[in-house]
Amino acid sequence: MTKKDVIVLKDLLGTNKQIAAKIRQELRSRGILCVNLLSSPGSGKTTLLEGLADRLKSPYRIAVIEGDIETERDAERIRAKGVPAWQITTGGACHLEAKMVGKVLPGVPGDIDFLFIENVGNLVCPAGFDLGEGLRCVLLSAPEGDDKPKKYPQAFLTADVLILTKSDLVPFLPFDPDKAAAEALSMNPRLRVFRVSALKGEGMDELAVFFADFLAKERAGRA
Amino acid sequence: MTKKDVIVLKDLLGTNKQIAAKIRQELRSRGILCVNLLSSPGSGKTTLLEGLADRLKSPYRIAVIEGDIETERDAERIRAKGVPAWQITTGGACHLEAKMVGKVLPGVPGDIDFLFIENVGNLVCPAGFDLGEGLRCVLLSAPEGDDKPKKYPQAFLTADVLILTKSDLVPFLPFDPDKAAAEALSMNPRLRVFRVSALKGEGMDELAVFFADFLAKERAGRA
């Protein structure tokens, strides 16, 4: 990187941080828990959201913002669950930024409980951009391999929750969930770790309960 | 993106293109086929290279450049196959650039046949950066889903070869290899498509033969 590149990047991150702080304050004041889901393409973010929608949409009100480079495919899958979804297509950009979320927010109902944001599928770039979320979740699917946390550190260092997905495939893979979790925890001991198969439903009730409890604690903390 | 960001990006891509053209010319003049492997984290790039090393290292001489954000893990796996490997750790950057490859090249023996470059695991950013390769291969693993080509278009539009990996997992997944291939081909009809399981060895001989044939044709074309 040249000196000019570094200055541009610093400006970009500084502006993003300010916008994210405003979004966080606004959502908190409304009692909305915003969850930013971050992972490689195909780690199962949308399938996880479909499973969470089934479990949380009653008694809670949820909404989803979908980030993708192209297509409305993910938003359509979420809408098919009866959950309102907004698709942001970045048209090439490799991550969501707070200002993109800020543009969508005025259209999102103010009385929801959860706002899930599915970031662009990318384990690298989205980690650098705060979207104003209250919880950041990084997904790591069994087929990706248990060596990923140290190879892609920033996502694991900045997350609050690690969700090991596609656990139904573990018997067919050279993947050790304990090793993956231990490596991530050695980098970031405050991570909450969950193992799920969204496709088979394993571990999904526990994850939904975790989000519901977290929301309740957040609201109690503000009370 | 602001106007300033766009100018910086254009400068960066322009400079990269010039360096890549020099690398391409140099490698071609030496009769070396350079292959750039591009995919999400955990699509199986390193396992594919291990399988290709077993099949190509005799009678060919091969070398590997590994791109990662952190760790020497991938280079160590390749060296364990008796193949020389150079690890580039980008320290945060989400893709390799031609100048990074250019810095490593003087140390790579001039009499090799194949130079494989494993890019940083990222289906987005590496697609924009020519490394001077003679062949660009995009990997899509079965667990990632057959909806990815149109969601992450640039990698599929700029590749010469599509390698559908982890085919041994297809029976356990909602993944249709024909659908994935058809979608990618609808975007880029010149793609050569292969289906492999590097772990089980399926399709790997055919892929190795393809690379050997391509090298022979390249050399004959220059003769």
Contacts between the chains, C-beta under 8 A, distances in Angstrom:
chain1	res1	chain2	res2	distance
A	1	B	93	7.7
A	4	B	8	6.0
A	5	B	8	5.7
A	5	B	12	6.9
A	8	B	4	6.0
A	8	B	5	5.8
A	8	B	8	5.1
A	12	B	5	6.9
A	40	B	40	4.5
A	40	B	41	4.7
A	40	B	42	6.3
A	40	B	121	7.1
A	40	B	123	7.8
A	40	B	144	7.9
A	41	B	40	4.7
A	41	B	123	5.0
A	41	B	144	5.8
A	41	B	148	5.8
A	41	B	151	7.2
A	41	B	152	6.1
A	42	B	40	6.3
A	42	B	141	7.3
A	42	B	143	6.2
A	42	B	144	2.7
A	42	B	145	4.9
A	42	B	148	6.3
A	68	B	151	5.5
A	69	B	124	6.7
A	69	B	151	6.4
A	69	B	152	5.9
A	69	B	153	7.0
A	69	B	154	7.9
A	70	B	150	6.1
A	70	B	151	6.0
A	70	B	152	7.8
A	70	B	153	5.6
A	71	B	147	8.0
A	71	B	150	5.3
A	71	B	151	5.3
A	73	B	147	5.8
A	73	B	150	7.8
A	73	B	151	6.6
A	92	B	154	7.0
A	93	B	1	7.6
A	94	B	94	6.8
A	94	B	122	7.5
A	94	B	124	4.0
A	94	B	125	5.2
A	120	B	124	7.0
A	121	B	40	7.1
A	121	B	123	6.8
A	121	B	124	7.9
A	121	B	151	7.4
A	121	B	152	7.1
A	122	B	94	7.5
A	122	B	122	6.0
A	122	B	123	7.3
A	122	B	124	5.3
A	122	B	125	7.7
A	123	B	40	7.8
A	123	B	41	5.0
A	123	B	121	6.8
A	123	B	122	7.3
A	124	B	69	6.7
A	124	B	94	4.0
A	124	B	120	7.0
A	124	B	121	7.9
A	124	B	122	5.3
A	124	B	125	7.3
A	125	B	94	5.2
A	125	B	122	7.7
A	125	B	124	7.3
A	125	B	125	6.8
A	141	B	42	7.3
A	141	B	143	6.3
A	142	B	143	8.0
A	143	B	42	6.2
A	143	B	141	6.3
A	143	B	142	8.0
A	143	B	143	3.9
A	143	B	166	6.4
A	143	B	169	6.8
A	144	B	40	7.9
A	144	B	41	5.8
A	144	B	42	2.7
A	145	B	42	4.9
A	147	B	71	7.9
A	147	B	73	5.8
A	148	B	41	5.8
A	148	B	42	6.2
A	150	B	70	6.1
A	150	B	71	5.3
A	150	B	73	7.8
A	151	B	41	7.2
A	151	B	68	5.5
A	151	B	69	6.3
A	151	B	70	6.0
A	151	B	71	5.2
A	151	B	73	6.5
A	151	B	121	7.4
A	152	B	41	6.0
A	152	B	69	5.9
A	152	B	70	7.8
A	152	B	121	7.1
A	153	B	69	7.0
A	153	B	70	5.6
A	154	B	69	7.9
A	154	B	92	7.1
A	166	B	143	6.4
A	168	B	172	7.4
A	169	B	143	6.8
A	169	B	169	6.6
A	169	B	172	6.2
A	169	B	173	7.8
A	172	B	168	7.4
A	172	B	169	6.2
A	172	B	172	6.3
A	173	B	169	7.8
A	174	B	199	7.4
A	199	B	174	7.5
